[in-house]
Structures are given as C-alpha cells and as structure tokens.
Amino acid sequence: MLLRLLELLALRRRRRGSSGIWTGVAFAAFLVRWYQRRAERDTISLCEELQPGESLVISHTTSPRG
C-alpha cells in the first residue's frame, strides 16, 4: 500500500519540463510492486500432517518451462 501511495504521489508531482526524479520514483515503485505480485504468484506452499515414523524429503529441481 505504501508503494502504491508513493507511486501516485510521484505521478502527480512529475511535470513537463521538470527534472525526471519523480518519473524515476514512480517507475521504480511500479517495478517493485510488479515484482512483488509476480513473486507471490510463484510461491508454492504445501501443508501435510505426518504420521509417526513418516519422514519428509524436499528437493528443488529446475525444469524448463514449455
């Protein structure tokens, strides 16, 4: 939410002929928010209760996406 407010403030402050700092701030805030949304989508969570004597093996392999 804070990034969204910063992006809106920067978009209001940038004006034609002024320095590009506010444009850069707005663009950076947009990129950070975009990255956060993408990272949330790529998160995988699994919850499973183990019975006594069972074990859990976690492996991470990369596979090419088609």
C-alpha positions in Angstrom: 0.0 0.0 0.0 2.8 2.4 0.8 4.4 1.7 -2.6 1.1 2.5 -4.3 0.8 5.8 -2.4 4.4 6.7 -3.3 3.7 5.9 -7.0 0.6 8.1 -7.0 2.4 10.9 -5.3 5.3 10.7 -7.8 2.9 10.6 -10.8 1.2 13.8 -9.5 4.5 15.6 -8.9 6.1 15.0 -12.2 5.5 17.8 -14.6 6.6 18.5 -18.2 10.0 20.3 -18.2 10.9 19.4 -14.6 13.6 17.0 -13.5 13.0 13.3 -14.1 13.4 12.4 -10.5 9.7 11.9 -9.8 9.3 10.0 -13.0 12.0 7.7 -11.9 10.5 7.3 -8.4 7.1 6.4 -10.0 8.7 3.9 -12.4 10.8 2.3 -9.6 7.7 2.0 -7.3 5.8 0.4 -10.2 8.6 -2.1 -10.8 8.8 -3.1 -7.1 5.0 -3.6 -6.9 5.1 -5.7 -10.1 7.9 -7.9 -8.8 6.1 -8.4 -5.5 2.9 -9.6 -7.3 4.9 -11.9 -9.5 6.8 -13.4 -6.6 3.5 -14.1 -4.7 2.2 -15.9 -7.8 5.3 -18.1 -8.0 5.1 -19.2 -4.3 4.1 -22.8 -3.7 3.0 -23.9 -0.3 2.1 -27.4 1.0 0.8 -28.4 4.3 0.5 -32.0 5.2 0.4 -33.7 8.6 3.0 -36.5 9.1 2.2 -39.7 11.0 4.6 -41.1 13.5 7.5 -42.8 11.7 7.0 -40.9 8.4 9.6 -38.5 7.0 9.6 -35.7 4.5 12.1 -35.2 1.7 12.2 -31.8 0.0 14.1 -31.5 -3.3 14.3 -28.5 -5.6 14.9 -29.1 -9.2 14.5 -26.7 -12.1 12.7 -27.8 -15.2 12.4 -25.9 -18.5 9.1 -24.2 -18.9 7.4 -25.0 -22.1 
